[in-house]
């Protein structure tokens, strides 16, 4: 171990750090992951097209892993596609999750669309069809990037994760975000306009990363976040309503919390996150009430709906089953959102709906959707088109 860079060890009671290794600039030279032991009943694979991240969010544990990074090192699209070709040929892969914190770099805080264009061109040439998702930042969403996203939808893009995190400037600064509130507003407006103009039947789902609560949250701040989400037509899911910043070891926000006297749980290196209490006792009480209501709702995870629905359309086309499951999905999500909004504002002593949504009606809508969705899953299984079994 002596002299081997990148190694930290203990000798005679003394901790010795050999220094950091030099970064590999051309990461195309790295071998592809060996997936021989990967479960062979799955067709869903994660692919990393880069190392590091162009952002420096204070809550992200990626920054503690890549402390020596300055920016983001990207593999070429040619290298990325070579890996995907193998996954399709060897494992009959049906879905790719690009797990890069940000899929492409930014030029002057805007999206470098060349990487999106290269991916579109490469996928267009393939004889196989595959579904995939990417992660972007809100300041990267502009008129040019949305055109590229639309083109990518034609070759399999069915989910775009956009990090908003908050509408509050003080929270955005706490999270050390590049984006400001005006960037978030612009991004959501562009996405909403785009979705209204689209007349395609397949889904291009935009999922928003949001952090509704942090140790310093106030009732007024949380209320503003929820109010603006409602204003922009973003469905309030249990995940968004209860979203609270996760504190990971060795991140900027943990260091800030330690300085400002936030009550943290004792550090346990075997535990993924560090627990904490909110400064404002009213916020602590509100969060507990919302947690209980969500538990009563018997929430389930349905992030795969856009993927499976799009694969179904590609396999069977638009039929009665597809129309019914889409209607049921929208009905359930809208009812769930209205119920959670009612719960939230009712706990604050405000009334926003004349006729409150009953929790049993939400559960019934979910059951109707699940029943129809099972028909799609069964038909995809028969056609050997499921992304997992």
ZATI-886299 format. One record per residue (C-alpha): residue in three letters; residue number from 1; x, y, z negated. Coordinates in Angstrom, 2 decimals, decimal comma. Layout:
ZATI-886299
<aa->ala i->NUM X->X Y->Y Z->Z>
...
end
This chain:
ZATI-886299
<aa->unk i->1 X->0,00 Y->0,00 Z->0,00>
<aa->unk i->2 X->2,89 Y->2,34 Z->-0,63>
<aa->unk i->3 X->3,15 Y->4,93 Z->2,12>
<aa->unk i->4 X->0,00 Y->3,73 Z->3,91>
<aa->unk i->5 X->-2,02 Y->6,85 Z->4,69>
<aa->unk i->6 X->-5,68 Y->6,81 Z->3,78>
<aa->unk i->7 X->-5,14 Y->4,60 Z->0,73>
<aa->unk i->8 X->-5,69 Y->5,59 Z->-2,91>
<aa->unk i->9 X->-4,50 Y->3,17 Z->-5,59>
<aa->unk i->10 X->-3,58 Y->3,00 Z->-9,25>
<aa->unk i->11 X->-0,10 Y->2,01 Z->-10,42>
<aa->unk i->12 X->1,09 Y->1,99 Z->-14,01>
<aa->unk i->13 X->-1,97 Y->3,98 Z->-15,02>
<aa->unk i->14 X->-1,31 Y->6,68 Z->-12,42>
<aa->unk i->15 X->-3,63 Y->7,40 Z->-9,46>
<aa->unk i->16 X->-1,65 Y->7,69 Z->-6,23>
<aa->unk i->17 X->-3,07 Y->9,18 Z->-3,04>
<aa->unk i->18 X->-1,01 Y->8,51 Z->0,08>
<aa->unk i->19 X->-2,58 Y->11,35 Z->2,01>
<aa->unk i->20 X->-5,14 Y->11,29 Z->4,79>
<aa->unk i->21 X->-4,66 Y->9,57 Z->8,11>
<aa->unk i->22 X->-4,64 Y->11,61 Z->11,27>
<aa->unk i->23 X->-7,97 Y->11,63 Z->13,06>
<aa->unk i->24 X->-8,38 Y->9,60 Z->16,23>
<aa->unk i->25 X->-9,11 Y->12,31 Z->18,76>
<aa->unk i->26 X->-10,29 Y->10,04 Z->21,57>
<aa->unk i->27 X->-12,85 Y->7,79 Z->19,84>
<aa->unk i->28 X->-13,64 Y->6,05 Z->23,15>
<aa->unk i->29 X->-10,65 Y->3,82 Z->22,38>
<aa->unk i->30 X->-12,40 Y->2,32 Z->19,34>
<aa->unk i->31 X->-13,89 Y->-1,15 Z->19,90>
<aa->unk i->32 X->-17,67 Y->-1,59 Z->19,88>
<aa->unk i->33 X->-19,18 Y->-3,01 Z->16,67>
<aa->unk i->34 X->-19,22 Y->-6,81 Z->16,46>
<aa->unk i->35 X->-22,89 Y->-7,69 Z->16,14>
<aa->unk i->36 X->-22,49 Y->-11,46 Z->16,23>
<aa->unk i->37 X->-23,93 Y->-11,77 Z->12,71>
<aa->unk i->38 X->-26,80 Y->-9,34 Z->13,41>
<aa->unk i->39 X->-30,30 Y->-10,93 Z->13,08>
<aa->unk i->40 X->-31,11 Y->-12,30 Z->16,53>
<aa->unk i->41 X->-34,86 Y->-11,76 Z->16,17>
<aa->unk i->42 X->-34,43 Y->-8,00 Z->16,47>
<aa->unk i->43 X->-34,07 Y->-5,83 Z->19,55>
<aa->unk i->44 X->-33,53 Y->-2,56 Z->17,64>
<aa->unk i->45 X->-29,92 Y->-1,37 Z->17,37>
<aa->unk i->46 X->-28,24 Y->1,75 Z->16,04>
<aa->unk i->47 X->-25,53 Y->3,38 Z->18,14>
<aa->unk i->48 X->-23,11 Y->6,09 Z->17,01>
<aa->unk i->49 X->-22,00 Y->8,40 Z->19,78>
<aa->unk i->50 X->-19,84 Y->10,60 Z->17,59>
<aa->unk i->51 X->-18,06 Y->11,04 Z->14,28>
<aa->unk i->52 X->-18,59 Y->13,90 Z->11,90>
<aa->unk i->53 X->-21,22 Y->16,60 Z->12,34>
<aa->unk i->54 X->-21,28 Y->20,13 Z->13,70>
<aa->unk i->55 X->-23,27 Y->21,21 Z->10,65>
<aa->unk i->56 X->-22,11 Y->21,48 Z->7,06>
<aa->unk i->57 X->-25,34 Y->20,95 Z->5,13>
<aa->unk i->58 X->-24,72 Y->20,99 Z->1,38>
<aa->unk i->59 X->-26,99 Y->17,99 Z->0,73>
<aa->unk i->60 X->-25,51 Y->15,69 Z->3,40>
<aa->unk i->61 X->-23,22 Y->12,90 Z->2,20>
<aa->unk i->62 X->-21,79 Y->12,62 Z->5,72>
<aa->unk i->63 X->-19,69 Y->15,69 Z->4,93>
<aa->unk i->64 X->-18,06 Y->13,95 Z->1,99>
<aa->unk i->65 X->-17,12 Y->11,06 Z->4,31>
<aa->unk i->66 X->-15,68 Y->13,34 Z->6,98>
<aa->unk i->67 X->-14,07 Y->16,06 Z->4,87>
<aa->unk i->68 X->-11,13 Y->16,41 Z->7,23>
<aa->unk i->69 X->-13,42 Y->16,91 Z->10,24>
<aa->unk i->70 X->-13,66 Y->20,27 Z->11,91>
<aa->unk i->71 X->-16,71 Y->20,01 Z->14,09>
<aa->unk i->72 X->-17,72 Y->16,78 Z->15,74>
<aa->unk i->73 X->-15,84 Y->14,23 Z->17,84>
<aa->unk i->74 X->-17,93 Y->12,76 Z->20,63>
<aa->unk i->75 X->-17,66 Y->9,56 Z->22,60>
<aa->unk i->76 X->-18,25 Y->10,04 Z->26,31>
<aa->unk i->77 X->-21,69 Y->9,10 Z->27,60>
<aa->unk i->78 X->-19,90 Y->6,54 Z->29,79>
<aa->unk i->79 X->-18,60 Y->4,79 Z->26,66>
<aa->unk i->80 X->-22,01 Y->4,99 Z->24,94>
<aa->unk i->81 X->-23,76 Y->3,47 Z->27,96>
<aa->unk i->82 X->-21,18 Y->0,67 Z->28,18>
<aa->unk i->83 X->-22,13 Y->-0,33 Z->24,63>
<aa->unk i->84 X->-25,86 Y->-0,14 Z->25,40>
<aa->unk i->85 X->-25,36 Y->-2,25 Z->28,55>
<aa->unk i->86 X->-23,89 Y->-5,00 Z->26,37>
<aa->unk i->87 X->-26,74 Y->-4,76 Z->23,84>
<aa->unk i->88 X->-29,33 Y->-5,10 Z->26,61>
<aa->unk i->89 X->-27,53 Y->-7,95 Z->28,38>
<aa->unk i->90 X->-26,47 Y->-9,94 Z->25,33>
<aa->unk i->91 X->-29,27 Y->-9,25 Z->22,84>
<aa->unk i->92 X->-32,19 Y->-8,17 Z->25,03>
<aa->unk i->93 X->-32,19 Y->-4,83 Z->23,20>
<aa->unk i->94 X->-35,42 Y->-2,82 Z->23,55>
<aa->unk i->95 X->-34,78 Y->0,19 Z->21,33>
<aa->unk i->96 X->-31,75 Y->2,34 Z->20,47>
<aa->unk i->97 X->-31,51 Y->4,64 Z->17,49>
<aa->unk i->98 X->-28,81 Y->7,23 Z->18,09>
<aa->unk i->99 X->-27,69 Y->7,66 Z->14,49>
<aa->unk i->100 X->-25,53 Y->10,75 Z->15,03>
<aa->unk i->101 X->-26,51 Y->13,50 Z->12,58>
<aa->unk i->102 X->-26,68 Y->15,71 Z->15,68>
<aa->unk i->103 X->-26,72 Y->14,04 Z->19,10>
<aa->unk i->104 X->-24,95 Y->16,87 Z->20,89>
<aa->unk i->105 X->-22,86 Y->19,86 Z->19,95>
<aa->unk i->106 X->-24,00 Y->23,45 Z->19,96>
<aa->unk i->107 X->-22,55 Y->26,31 Z->21,95>
<aa->unk i->108 X->-23,13 Y->29,60 Z->20,17>
<aa->unk i->109 X->-25,75 Y->27,88 Z->18,00>
<aa->unk i->110 X->-27,63 Y->26,60 Z->21,05>
<aa->unk i->111 X->-27,81 Y->23,10 Z->22,43>
<aa->unk i->112 X->-25,04 Y->21,93 Z->24,75>
<aa->unk i->113 X->-27,45 Y->20,46 Z->27,28>
<aa->unk i->114 X->-24,67 Y->18,87 Z->29,34>
<aa->unk i->115 X->-24,64 Y->15,84 Z->27,03>
<aa->unk i->116 X->-28,43 Y->15,49 Z->27,31>
<aa->unk i->117 X->-28,18 Y->15,78 Z->31,10>
<aa->unk i->118 X->-25,40 Y->13,18 Z->31,29>
<aa->unk i->119 X->-27,48 Y->10,74 Z->29,24>
<aa->unk i->120 X->-30,49 Y->11,27 Z->31,52>
<aa->unk i->121 X->-28,40 Y->10,71 Z->34,67>
<aa->unk i->122 X->-26,84 Y->7,53 Z->33,24>
<aa->unk i->123 X->-30,17 Y->6,03 Z->32,11>
<aa->unk i->124 X->-31,83 Y->6,93 Z->35,41>
<aa->unk i->125 X->-29,30 Y->4,72 Z->37,23>
<aa->unk i->126 X->-29,99 Y->1,66 Z->35,05>
<aa->unk i->127 X->-32,28 Y->-1,08 Z->36,28>
<aa->unk i->128 X->-33,44 Y->-1,83 Z->32,73>
<aa->unk i->129 X->-35,77 Y->0,32 Z->30,66>
<aa->unk i->130 X->-35,11 Y->1,11 Z->27,03>
<aa->unk i->131 X->-36,65 Y->3,31 Z->24,32>
<aa->unk i->132 X->-34,57 Y->5,52 Z->22,04>
<aa->unk i->133 X->-34,54 Y->8,43 Z->19,58>
<aa->unk i->134 X->-32,14 Y->11,31 Z->18,94>
<aa->unk i->135 X->-31,51 Y->13,83 Z->16,15>
<aa->unk i->136 X->-31,27 Y->17,56 Z->16,84>
<aa->unk i->137 X->-31,11 Y->20,74 Z->14,78>
<aa->unk i->138 X->-33,78 Y->23,43 Z->14,91>
<aa->unk i->139 X->-31,41 Y->26,09 Z->16,27>
<aa->unk i->140 X->-30,74 Y->23,79 Z->19,23>
<aa->unk i->141 X->-34,36 Y->23,84 Z->20,40>
<aa->unk i->142 X->-34,79 Y->26,39 Z->23,18>
<aa->unk i->143 X->-36,38 Y->26,51 Z->26,64>
<aa->unk i->144 X->-33,39 Y->24,82 Z->28,30>
<aa->unk i->145 X->-33,08 Y->21,98 Z->25,82>
<aa->unk i->146 X->-36,83 Y->21,27 Z->25,87>
<aa->unk i->147 X->-36,63 Y->20,78 Z->29,66>
<aa->unk i->148 X->-33,86 Y->18,22 Z->29,15>
<aa->unk i->149 X->-35,90 Y->16,52 Z->26,43>
<aa->unk i->150 X->-38,84 Y->16,28 Z->28,85>
<aa->unk i->151 X->-36,62 Y->14,61 Z->31,48>
<aa->unk i->152 X->-35,25 Y->12,20 Z->28,89>
<aa->unk i->153 X->-38,82 Y->11,22 Z->28,01>
<aa->unk i->154 X->-39,11 Y->9,85 Z->31,57>
<aa->unk i->155 X->-36,25 Y->7,43 Z->30,87>
<aa->unk i->156 X->-37,26 Y->6,25 Z->27,40>
<aa->unk i->157 X->-36,93 Y->9,02 Z->24,80>
<aa->unk i->158 X->-39,91 Y->8,67 Z->22,48>
<aa->unk i->159 X->-38,82 Y->10,33 Z->19,24>
<aa->unk i->160 X->-36,88 Y->13,53 Z->18,48>
<aa->unk i->161 X->-36,00 Y->14,24 Z->14,87>
<aa->unk i->162 X->-35,66 Y->17,99 Z->14,26>
<aa->unk i->163 X->-34,17 Y->19,22 Z->10,99>
<aa->unk i->164 X->-36,20 Y->22,16 Z->9,64>
<aa->unk i->165 X->-35,76 Y->21,55 Z->5,89>
<aa->unk i->166 X->-37,58 Y->24,70 Z->4,73>
<aa->unk i->167 X->-39,25 Y->27,97 Z->5,71>
<aa->unk i->168 X->-37,60 Y->29,77 Z->2,79>
<aa->unk i->169 X->-34,38 Y->31,68 Z->3,48>
<aa->unk i->170 X->-33,10 Y->31,07 Z->-0,05>
<aa->unk i->171 X->-33,52 Y->27,32 Z->0,43>
<aa->unk i->172 X->-31,84 Y->27,38 Z->3,85>
<aa->unk i->173 X->-28,88 Y->29,16 Z->2,27>
<aa->unk i->174 X->-28,81 Y->26,66 Z->-0,60>
<aa->unk i->175 X->-28,71 Y->23,84 Z->1,97>
<aa->unk i->176 X->-26,01 Y->25,75 Z->3,92>
<aa->unk i->177 X->-28,04 Y->25,44 Z->7,13>
<aa->unk i->178 X->-26,94 Y->27,12 Z->10,34>
<aa->unk i->179 X->-30,59 Y->27,81 Z->11,17>
<aa->unk i->180 X->-32,54 Y->30,69 Z->9,73>
<aa->unk i->181 X->-36,29 Y->30,90 Z->9,26>
<aa->unk i->182 X->-36,64 Y->32,59 Z->12,65>
<aa->unk i->183 X->-34,87 Y->29,61 Z->14,30>
<aa->unk i->184 X->-37,33 Y->27,21 Z->12,68>
<aa->unk i->185 X->-40,31 Y->29,31 Z->13,78>
<aa->unk i->186 X->-38,99 Y->29,53 Z->17,35>
<aa->unk i->187 X->-38,29 Y->25,77 Z->17,51>
<aa->unk i->188 X->-41,76 Y->24,79 Z->16,30>
<aa->unk i->189 X->-43,46 Y->27,28 Z->18,64>
<aa->unk i->190 X->-41,51 Y->25,94 Z->21,64>
<aa->unk i->191 X->-42,34 Y->22,35 Z->20,69>
<aa->unk i->192 X->-46,03 Y->23,15 Z->20,15>
<aa->unk i->193 X->-46,26 Y->24,94 Z->23,52>
<aa->unk i->194 X->-44,51 Y->22,06 Z->25,23>
<aa->unk i->195 X->-46,81 Y->19,45 Z->23,68>
<aa->unk i->196 X->-49,91 Y->21,40 Z->24,76>
<aa->unk i->197 X->-48,69 Y->21,55 Z->28,38>
<aa->unk i->198 X->-47,74 Y->17,89 Z->28,62>
<aa->unk i->199 X->-50,32 Y->15,78 Z->30,40>
<aa->unk i->200 X->-48,41 Y->12,51 Z->30,19>
<aa->unk i->201 X->-50,07 Y->9,61 Z->28,43>
<aa->unk i->202 X->-46,94 Y->8,30 Z->26,72>
<aa->unk i->203 X->-45,93 Y->9,77 Z->23,38>
<aa->unk i->204 X->-42,98 Y->12,08 Z->22,86>
<aa->unk i->205 X->-43,06 Y->12,36 Z->19,10>
<aa->unk i->206 X->-41,35 Y->15,21 Z->17,27>
<aa->unk i->207 X->-40,56 Y->14,29 Z->13,70>
<aa->unk i->208 X->-39,60 Y->17,10 Z->11,34>
<aa->unk i->209 X->-37,02 Y->16,76 Z->8,61>
<aa->unk i->210 X->-38,31 Y->18,72 Z->5,64>
<aa->unk i->211 X->-37,28 Y->19,28 Z->2,03>
<aa->unk i->212 X->-40,26 Y->20,56 Z->0,09>
<aa->unk i->213 X->-38,69 Y->20,43 Z->-3,37>
<aa->unk i->214 X->-35,23 Y->21,08 Z->-4,82>
<aa->unk i->215 X->-34,00 Y->21,69 Z->-8,40>
<aa->unk i->216 X->-34,66 Y->25,44 Z->-8,10>
<aa->unk i->217 X->-38,12 Y->25,23 Z->-6,47>
<aa->unk i->218 X->-40,90 Y->27,53 Z->-7,61>
<aa->unk i->219 X->-44,65 Y->27,08 Z->-7,26>
<aa->unk i->220 X->-44,75 Y->30,09 Z->-4,93>
<aa->unk i->221 X->-41,98 Y->28,69 Z->-2,73>
<aa->unk i->222 X->-43,52 Y->25,22 Z->-2,41>
<aa->unk i->223 X->-46,87 Y->26,83 Z->-1,64>
<aa->unk i->224 X->-45,32 Y->28,95 Z->1,13>
<aa->unk i->225 X->-43,68 Y->25,86 Z->2,64>
<aa->unk i->226 X->-46,98 Y->23,93 Z->2,72>
<aa->unk i->227 X->-48,96 Y->26,93 Z->3,96>
<aa->unk i->228 X->-46,63 Y->27,46 Z->6,93>
<aa->unk i->229 X->-46,57 Y->23,75 Z->7,78>
<aa->unk i->230 X->-50,36 Y->23,91 Z->7,93>
<aa->unk i->231 X->-50,26 Y->27,12 Z->9,98>
<aa->unk i->232 X->-48,02 Y->25,53 Z->12,61>
<aa->unk i->233 X->-50,18 Y->22,43 Z->12,83>
<aa->unk i->234 X->-47,64 Y->20,02 Z->11,34>
<aa->unk i->235 X->-49,43 Y->17,10 Z->9,72>
<aa->unk i->236 X->-48,74 Y->16,83 Z->6,00>
<aa->unk i->237 X->-47,66 Y->13,25 Z->5,46>
<aa->unk i->238 X->-46,86 Y->11,77 Z->2,03>
<aa->unk i->239 X->-43,21 Y->11,79 Z->3,09>
<aa->unk i->240 X->-43,26 Y->15,54 Z->3,75>
<aa->unk i->241 X->-45,40 Y->16,44 Z->0,74>
<aa->unk i->242 X->-43,13 Y->14,65 Z->-1,73>
<aa->unk i->243 X->-39,86 Y->15,39 Z->0,05>
<aa->unk i->244 X->-37,24 Y->16,49 Z->-2,45>
<aa->unk i->245 X->-33,57 Y->17,09 Z->-1,82>
<aa->unk i->246 X->-31,47 Y->14,01 Z->-2,53>
<aa->unk i->247 X->-28,34 Y->14,66 Z->-4,56>
<aa->unk i->248 X->-25,43 Y->12,52 Z->-3,42>
<aa->unk i->249 X->-22,07 Y->12,27 Z->-5,13>
<aa->unk i->250 X->-19,40 Y->14,73 Z->-4,05>
<aa->unk i->251 X->-21,71 Y->16,98 Z->-2,00>
<aa->unk i->252 X->-21,85 Y->20,77 Z->-2,11>
<aa->unk i->253 X->-25,32 Y->20,96 Z->-3,62>
<aa->unk i->254 X->-24,31 Y->18,69 Z->-6,52>
<aa->unk i->255 X->-21,34 Y->20,92 Z->-7,26>
<aa->unk i->256 X->-23,68 Y->23,94 Z->-7,19>
<aa->unk i->257 X->-26,17 Y->22,21 Z->-9,49>
<aa->unk i->258 X->-23,41 Y->21,36 Z->-11,95>
<aa->unk i->259 X->-22,30 Y->25,00 Z->-12,08>
<aa->unk i->260 X->-25,80 Y->26,34 Z->-12,64>
<aa->unk i->261 X->-26,73 Y->23,97 Z->-15,45>
<aa->unk i->262 X->-29,22 Y->21,73 Z->-13,64>
<aa->unk i->263 X->-30,10 Y->18,71 Z->-15,77>
<aa->unk i->264 X->-28,52 Y->15,81 Z->-13,87>
<aa->unk i->265 X->-28,51 Y->12,13 Z->-14,70>
<aa->unk i->266 X->-25,15 Y->10,68 Z->-15,63>
<aa->unk i->267 X->-22,99 Y->9,87 Z->-12,62>
<aa->unk i->268 X->-23,25 Y->6,20 Z->-11,63>
<aa->unk i->269 X->-21,12 Y->5,34 Z->-8,63>
<aa->unk i->270 X->-23,19 Y->2,22 Z->-8,01>
<aa->unk i->271 X->-26,37 Y->4,28 Z->-7,60>
<aa->unk i->272 X->-27,08 Y->5,95 Z->-4,28>
<aa->unk i->273 X->-28,52 Y->9,23 Z->-5,62>
<aa->unk i->274 X->-28,17 Y->11,39 Z->-8,71>
<aa->unk i->275 X->-31,47 Y->12,02 Z->-10,50>
<aa->unk i->276 X->-32,40 Y->15,50 Z->-11,64>
<aa->unk i->277 X->-35,17 Y->17,57 Z->-13,23>
<aa->unk i->278 X->-36,68 Y->20,75 Z->-11,79>
<aa->unk i->279 X->-35,81 Y->24,01 Z->-13,53>
<aa->unk i->280 X->-39,46 Y->25,10 Z->-13,48>
<aa->unk i->281 X->-41,59 Y->22,89 Z->-15,74>
<aa->unk i->282 X->-44,70 Y->23,80 Z->-13,72>
<aa->unk i->283 X->-43,02 Y->22,41 Z->-10,60>
<aa->unk i->284 X->-42,11 Y->19,25 Z->-12,52>
<aa->unk i->285 X->-45,75 Y->18,83 Z->-13,52>
<aa->unk i->286 X->-47,03 Y->19,52 Z->-9,99>
<aa->unk i->287 X->-44,64 Y->16,96 Z->-8,50>
<aa->unk i->288 X->-45,81 Y->14,29 Z->-10,97>
<aa->unk i->289 X->-49,46 Y->14,95 Z->-10,07>
<aa->unk i->290 X->-48,71 Y->14,73 Z->-6,34>
<aa->unk i->291 X->-46,72 Y->11,52 Z->-6,85>
<aa->unk i->292 X->-49,70 Y->9,95 Z->-8,59>
<aa->unk i->293 X->-52,12 Y->11,01 Z->-5,84>
<aa->unk i->294 X->-49,86 Y->9,60 Z->-3,12>
<aa->unk i->295 X->-49,56 Y->6,33 Z->-5,05>
<aa->unk i->296 X->-53,35 Y->6,12 Z->-5,17>
<aa->unk i->297 X->-53,40 Y->6,63 Z->-1,39>
<aa->unk i->298 X->-51,45 Y->3,37 Z->-0,95>
<aa->unk i->299 X->-49,13 Y->4,83 Z->1,66>
<aa->unk i->300 X->-47,52 Y->2,68 Z->4,31>
<aa->unk i->301 X->-44,65 Y->3,40 Z->6,68>
<aa->unk i->302 X->-45,71 Y->3,80 Z->10,31>
<aa->unk i->303 X->-42,79 Y->5,53 Z->11,98>
<aa->unk i->304 X->-42,69 Y->2,88 Z->14,72>
<aa->unk i->305 X->-46,07 Y->3,75 Z->16,21>
<aa->unk i->306 X->-44,71 Y->5,95 Z->19,08>
<aa->unk i->307 X->-42,19 Y->3,24 Z->20,03>
<aa->unk i->308 X->-44,65 Y->0,36 Z->20,11>
<aa->unk i->309 X->-47,35 Y->2,42 Z->21,80>
<aa->unk i->310 X->-45,02 Y->3,51 Z->24,60>
<aa->unk i->311 X->-43,76 Y->-0,05 Z->25,13>
<aa->unk i->312 X->-47,38 Y->-1,22 Z->25,30>
<aa->unk i->313 X->-48,23 Y->1,39 Z->27,96>
<aa->unk i->314 X->-45,19 Y->0,37 Z->29,97>
<aa->unk i->315 X->-46,17 Y->-3,30 Z->29,72>
<aa->unk i->316 X->-49,95 Y->-3,20 Z->30,09>
<aa->unk i->317 X->-50,77 Y->0,34 Z->31,20>
<aa->unk i->318 X->-53,55 Y->2,52 Z->29,78>
<aa->unk i->319 X->-56,48 Y->0,34 Z->28,81>
<aa->unk i->320 X->-59,32 Y->0,34 Z->26,31>
<aa->unk i->321 X->-57,12 Y->-0,98 Z->23,51>
<aa->unk i->322 X->-54,52 Y->1,76 Z->24,04>
<aa->unk i->323 X->-57,19 Y->4,49 Z->23,99>
<aa->unk i->324 X->-58,84 Y->3,10 Z->20,87>
<aa->unk i->325 X->-55,61 Y->2,74 Z->18,88>
<aa->unk i->326 X->-54,51 Y->6,28 Z->19,82>
<aa->unk i->327 X->-57,87 Y->7,69 Z->18,67>
<aa->unk i->328 X->-57,67 Y->5,70 Z->15,45>
<aa->unk i->329 X->-54,07 Y->6,79 Z->14,82>
<aa->unk i->330 X->-54,92 Y->10,49 Z->15,28>
<aa->unk i->331 X->-58,05 Y->10,17 Z->13,13>
<aa->unk i->332 X->-56,15 Y->8,55 Z->10,29>
<aa->unk i->333 X->-53,21 Y->11,00 Z->10,38>
<aa->unk i->334 X->-55,50 Y->14,03 Z->10,49>
<aa->unk i->335 X->-57,63 Y->12,75 Z->7,61>
<aa->unk i->336 X->-54,56 Y->11,89 Z->5,55>
<aa->unk i->337 X->-53,14 Y->15,37 Z->6,14>
<aa->unk i->338 X->-56,38 Y->17,07 Z->5,14>
<aa->unk i->339 X->-56,65 Y->14,93 Z->2,01>
<aa->unk i->340 X->-53,10 Y->15,77 Z->0,89>
<aa->unk i->341 X->-53,62 Y->19,47 Z->1,62>
<aa->unk i->342 X->-56,82 Y->19,39 Z->-0,44>
<aa->unk i->343 X->-55,01 Y->17,67 Z->-3,33>
<aa->unk i->344 X->-52,12 Y->20,13 Z->-3,22>
<aa->unk i->345 X->-54,18 Y->23,32 Z->-3,17>
<aa->unk i->346 X->-56,76 Y->21,97 Z->-5,62>
<aa->unk i->347 X->-53,98 Y->21,39 Z->-8,15>
<aa->unk i->348 X->-53,08 Y->25,06 Z->-7,68>
<aa->unk i->349 X->-56,69 Y->26,05 Z->-8,30>
<aa->unk i->350 X->-57,44 Y->26,92 Z->-4,67>
<aa->unk i->351 X->-60,09 Y->25,54 Z->-2,35>
<aa->unk i->352 X->-59,33 Y->25,31 Z->1,39>
<aa->unk i->353 X->-61,95 Y->22,78 Z->2,51>
<aa->unk i->354 X->-65,66 Y->23,08 Z->1,85>
<aa->unk i->355 X->-66,09 Y->19,31 Z->2,04>
<aa->unk i->356 X->-63,18 Y->17,47 Z->0,50>
<aa->unk i->357 X->-61,87 Y->14,37 Z->2,23>
<aa->unk i->358 X->-62,56 Y->11,30 Z->0,09>
<aa->unk i->359 X->-59,59 Y->9,02 Z->-0,58>
<aa->unk i->360 X->-61,67 Y->5,94 Z->0,28>
<aa->unk i->361 X->-62,45 Y->7,42 Z->3,71>
<aa->unk i->362 X->-58,72 Y->7,89 Z->4,34>
<aa->unk i->363 X->-58,02 Y->4,29 Z->3,36>
<aa->unk i->364 X->-60,84 Y->3,09 Z->5,62>
<aa->unk i->365 X->-59,43 Y->5,10 Z->8,56>
<aa->unk i->366 X->-56,01 Y->3,55 Z->7,94>
<aa->unk i->367 X->-57,48 Y->0,04 Z->7,89>
<aa->unk i->368 X->-59,28 Y->0,66 Z->11,19>
<aa->unk i->369 X->-56,05 Y->1,89 Z->12,74>
<aa->unk i->370 X->-54,05 Y->-1,09 Z->11,38>
<aa->unk i->371 X->-56,59 Y->-3,54 Z->12,77>
<aa->unk i->372 X->-56,33 Y->-2,06 Z->16,27>
<aa->unk i->373 X->-52,55 Y->-1,74 Z->16,04>
<aa->unk i->374 X->-52,29 Y->-5,44 Z->15,25>
<aa->unk i->375 X->-53,87 Y->-6,19 Z->18,65>
<aa->unk i->376 X->-51,09 Y->-4,22 Z->20,34>
<aa->unk i->377 X->-48,40 Y->-6,00 Z->18,29>
<aa->unk i->378 X->-49,83 Y->-9,42 Z->19,15>
<aa->unk i->379 X->-49,97 Y->-8,62 Z->22,88>
<aa->unk i->380 X->-46,39 Y->-7,26 Z->22,82>
<aa->unk i->381 X->-45,24 Y->-10,42 Z->21,04>
<aa->unk i->382 X->-46,85 Y->-12,54 Z->23,75>
<aa->unk i->383 X->-45,09 Y->-10,49 Z->26,42>
<aa->unk i->384 X->-41,76 Y->-10,80 Z->24,51>
<aa->unk i->385 X->-41,54 Y->-7,01 Z->24,27>
<aa->unk i->386 X->-41,47 Y->-6,40 Z->20,51>
<aa->unk i->387 X->-38,44 Y->-4,54 Z->19,15>
<aa->unk i->388 X->-38,48 Y->-6,92 Z->16,16>
<aa->unk i->389 X->-40,57 Y->-9,88 Z->15,04>
end
